[in-house]
């Protein structure tokens, strides 16, 4: 778990400091006490490249697993 959601305010804003693993684990422990939701996920494989799309509803908080290999993470939303 090496990232959590942050709010980015513009192109000239400094990058936020990444949280520590301990901070993320504390957040996850707290979040697990709240009601959980099912996320709408689609998977695609093309030319040996895997892509996953997850729809995350507004107001949701999501953490993810630490990646063991190089990867690309793209996010879009309002």
N, C-alpha and C positions, 0 to 999 in steps of 0.2 A: 504494500500500500504506500505509494509514493506521491499521491496527489489527492486533493479534495477540491471541490468547487470554490472558486473565488470570483468576486465581482471585479471586472476590469473597466476602468472609467475612461480610457482614451489612449490614443497613440503615444502621447507624451508622458503618461503616468509611469512612474518607476515600477518595475516588476515586483510583485509582492514576494516576501520571503516565504519559501516553502516550509510547511509545517514539518515537525519532526515525526518520526515513526511513532514515538510514544504519544504525541498529541493526537495523531490519527487514531491510534488504538483506543484512547480515551473517548474520542468522538464516537467511534463505532460502538463501544460498549453502551454509551448513552443512547445512540440511535436504535440499538436493538431492543430497547425498552418501549419504543414507540410502535404504533401500528405499522406493519410492513405492506408494501404494494407490489404487485406483479408488474414488471416492466415489459413493454412490447419490444421484442428483439427479432431482427431478421439477420440472416447469414448469407454471404455470397462467396463463391470461390471462382476465380477466373485466372487461368494461366498460372496456377500454383500460388496465387495471392489470395489470402483470406481477408474478408472485410465483415465487420459486424456493425449494425446500426441499432442503436437503442433510443427509443423515444422516452424522454424523461419529462414528466409533467411539471409545469411551473409550480414552485413551492416545495419541490422534492429535494432531498439531500442524498447524494450518492457517493460512495467511496468504491475504489476498485482494488484489485490485487496487484501486487508488485510484479512487473514483467521481468523475466529472466533473460530475454533476448531483445535486441533492438526492435523498435516498433514505431508506428506512426499513429498519433491520436489527433483526430480532427473533431472540432465541436462547432456547432452553429446554433443560434437561438436568440431569443429576445428575453 
